[in-house]
């Protein structure tokens, strides 16, 4: 079997925590800590290339044709006057030789 055939797919999400953007890969069904990369700066939103590099550093890569989808939430969902939280997500796969 080739590496592409054995690569597993996951969801990567990007959000802001403590004023800094971070990207992490959601690993459902495990007690292990989710792989996470903090960009270490406050603004602007990381570019597509920066996101791809961060995912590679974590052992993942975007799936072919995958696009980042943006959504918003709020700190207190029942209160429409609270701050908006932006989140982005995309499908990724584990790279060859990476166990995820």
C-alpha contacts under 8 A as a table, 3 or more apart, distances in Angstrom:
res1	aa1	res2	aa2	distance
1	X	5	X	6.18
1	X	6	X	6.88
2	X	5	X	5.27
2	X	6	X	6.56
3	X	6	X	5.24
3	X	7	X	6.02
3	X	95	X	7.58
3	X	96	X	5.17
3	X	97	X	7.93
4	X	7	X	5.20
4	X	96	X	7.36
7	X	93	X	5.89
7	X	94	X	5.24
7	X	95	X	6.40
7	X	96	X	6.81
8	X	93	X	5.31
8	X	94	X	5.57
8	X	100	X	7.62
9	X	91	X	6.79
9	X	92	X	5.56
9	X	93	X	4.18
9	X	94	X	6.58
10	X	25	X	6.83
10	X	26	X	6.50
10	X	27	X	7.04
10	X	91	X	5.82
10	X	92	X	5.30
10	X	93	X	5.89
10	X	94	X	7.84
11	X	25	X	5.89
11	X	26	X	5.59
11	X	89	X	6.65
11	X	90	X	5.78
11	X	91	X	4.68
11	X	92	X	5.87
12	X	23	X	6.80
12	X	24	X	5.58
12	X	25	X	4.27
12	X	26	X	6.03
12	X	89	X	5.45
12	X	90	X	5.44
12	X	91	X	6.14
12	X	92	X	6.34
13	X	23	X	5.59
13	X	24	X	5.53
13	X	25	X	6.35
13	X	26	X	7.37
13	X	87	X	6.87
13	X	88	X	5.51
13	X	89	X	4.23
13	X	90	X	6.65
14	X	21	X	6.94
14	X	22	X	5.59
14	X	23	X	4.22
14	X	24	X	6.46
14	X	87	X	5.62
14	X	88	X	5.06
14	X	89	X	6.23
15	X	21	X	5.61
15	X	22	X	5.71
15	X	23	X	6.65
15	X	85	X	7.69
15	X	86	X	6.24
15	X	87	X	4.76
15	X	88	X	6.65
16	X	19	X	5.78
16	X	20	X	5.17
16	X	21	X	4.30
16	X	22	X	6.09
16	X	85	X	7.63
16	X	86	X	7.45
16	X	87	X	7.76
17	X	20	X	5.44
17	X	21	X	6.42
17	X	22	X	7.13
19	X	41	X	7.89
19	X	42	X	5.44
20	X	38	X	7.14
20	X	39	X	6.74
20	X	40	X	6.01
20	X	41	X	5.40
20	X	42	X	4.65
20	X	43	X	7.28
21	X	38	X	6.22
21	X	39	X	5.68
21	X	40	X	7.19
21	X	41	X	7.02
21	X	42	X	6.86
21	X	43	X	7.72
21	X	45	X	7.09
21	X	46	X	7.45
22	X	36	X	6.95
22	X	37	X	5.54
22	X	38	X	4.25
22	X	39	X	5.73
23	X	36	X	5.74
23	X	37	X	5.34
23	X	38	X	6.58
23	X	51	X	7.53
23	X	54	X	7.48
23	X	55	X	7.70
24	X	34	X	6.54
24	X	35	X	5.52
24	X	36	X	4.15
24	X	37	X	6.26
25	X	34	X	5.91
25	X	35	X	5.60
25	X	36	X	6.69
26	X	34	X	6.02
26	X	35	X	7.82
27	X	30	X	6.32
27	X	32	X	7.88
27	X	34	X	6.00
27	X	100	X	7.88
35	X	58	X	6.27
36	X	58	X	7.18
37	X	54	X	6.21
37	X	55	X	7.80
37	X	58	X	7.31
39	X	46	X	7.71
43	X	46	X	7.90
46	X	50	X	5.79
46	X	51	X	6.33
47	X	50	X	5.10
47	X	51	X	6.23
48	X	51	X	5.10
48	X	52	X	6.18
49	X	52	X	5.07
49	X	53	X	6.20
50	X	53	X	5.13
50	X	54	X	6.17
51	X	54	X	5.08
51	X	55	X	6.20
52	X	55	X	5.12
52	X	56	X	6.17
52	X	61	X	6.68
52	X	62	X	7.10
53	X	56	X	5.04
53	X	57	X	6.19
54	X	57	X	5.06
54	X	58	X	6.46
55	X	58	X	5.04
55	X	59	X	6.35
55	X	60	X	5.10
55	X	61	X	5.77
55	X	62	X	7.77
56	X	59	X	4.93
56	X	60	X	5.04
56	X	61	X	5.73
57	X	60	X	7.45
59	X	94	X	6.07
59	X	95	X	5.64
59	X	98	X	5.94
60	X	92	X	6.28
60	X	93	X	5.49
60	X	94	X	4.44
60	X	95	X	5.16
61	X	92	X	5.34
61	X	93	X	5.58
61	X	94	X	6.53
61	X	95	X	6.50
62	X	66	X	6.30
62	X	90	X	7.26
62	X	91	X	6.08
62	X	92	X	4.19
62	X	93	X	6.34
63	X	66	X	5.30
63	X	91	X	5.96
63	X	92	X	5.03
63	X	93	X	6.11
66	X	90	X	6.27
66	X	91	X	6.04
66	X	92	X	7.83
67	X	90	X	5.85
67	X	91	X	7.75
68	X	88	X	5.99
68	X	89	X	5.34
68	X	90	X	4.80
69	X	88	X	5.31
69	X	89	X	5.39
69	X	90	X	6.45
70	X	86	X	7.06
70	X	87	X	5.73
70	X	88	X	4.32
70	X	89	X	6.70
71	X	86	X	6.00
71	X	87	X	5.40
71	X	88	X	6.24
72	X	84	X	6.39
72	X	85	X	5.48
72	X	86	X	4.60
72	X	87	X	6.01
73	X	77	X	7.00
73	X	84	X	5.69
73	X	85	X	5.03
73	X	86	X	6.57
73	X	87	X	7.86
74	X	77	X	5.28
74	X	80	X	7.53
74	X	82	X	6.11
74	X	83	X	5.65
74	X	84	X	4.47
74	X	85	X	5.31
75	X	82	X	6.07
75	X	83	X	6.01
75	X	84	X	6.73
75	X	85	X	6.86
76	X	79	X	5.51
76	X	80	X	7.73
76	X	82	X	6.17
77	X	80	X	6.85
77	X	82	X	7.99
79	X	82	X	5.94
94	X	98	X	6.21
94	X	99	X	7.42
94	X	100	X	6.62
95	X	98	X	5.61
